[in-house]
Amino acid sequence: MTAPLFLTLEGIDGAGKSSHLDALEALFRSQGRAVTRTREPGGTPLAESLREMILNDAMDPLTEALLVFAARRDHIVRVIAPALARGDVVICDRFTDATFAYQGAGRGFDAQVLGRLEQWVQGQGEDGELLQPDLTLWFDLPPEVAAARLADARQPDRFEAQSTDFFRRVASGYAARAAGAARFARIDAERGRDEVWQQVREALAQRGLVPA
Ligand code: TYD
C-alpha cells in the first residue's frame, strides 16, 4: 500500500482554490494513486445537510462552530479515515483551518474552545493523536482583490455576503495558522491561473509528492 496523503485547500472566498481541484485530482491519478475528493462542510449526506444550514441559516457563533464540527466528525468517520486507511490521496476543499479562520478570527469565537472541539473531533486512538492534513495549500489573496472577484459571482451565501473587514480578519486568521505549522504551502493566489497552478505543482514536487 502506498502511503496515504491528506491534502487540504484553504483560503478566503474568492481565492480561486476550487478551480484547481480537477487538475490536482488528475495529477495524482496520473501517478497511479487512488484519490478521494471531498469538501467541508460536507462530504457525506448528513454533513451536506448541515452545510445547507451552516451556509444559509442565521445562528449564533457557538451553534455555527458546533455544526461545523458535527459535520466534520461524520465526514472523518465515514469518508476521510477509511480513505486514508486504504492509502488514498484525500483531497479536501477546506478543513479545520477554515474553522479557525472563519469562526475564530472572522466571527471572534474563542480559539481555545475551537482547539478543544478540534481535539475532541479529530483525536484518534488511545493517545488522542490529532488527525491533521499532511499538506495544506493556502491560497493567499488580499481581501480587496477577493471582494472584487466575488462581486461578479453568483448569489452569495452567508459567508460570501460578509464585509471586506470580515475577510481581512479571516485572512489574518489563516496567516496566523500558517505561521504556526510547517504543513502549510503558501500559494500567491493573486497571480494568473496558470502561474497559480505552477506554484501548486512546485509545492507538491518540493515535498516529493509528485515528480518535478
Ligand atoms: P466554499 O468552500 O468556498 O464553497 P463554494 O466555493 O461552494 O462557496 O464555501 C464554504 C464556506 O463555508 C466558506 O465561506 C467558508 C465556510 N466555512 C466555515 O465558515 N467554517 C469551516 O470550518 C468550513 C470548512 C467552511
Residues whose N, C-alpha, C, O or C-beta is under 5 A from the ligand:
A	BS01	TYD	D13 E40 P41 V68 D93 R94 F95 A98 T99 Y102 Q103 F159 E160
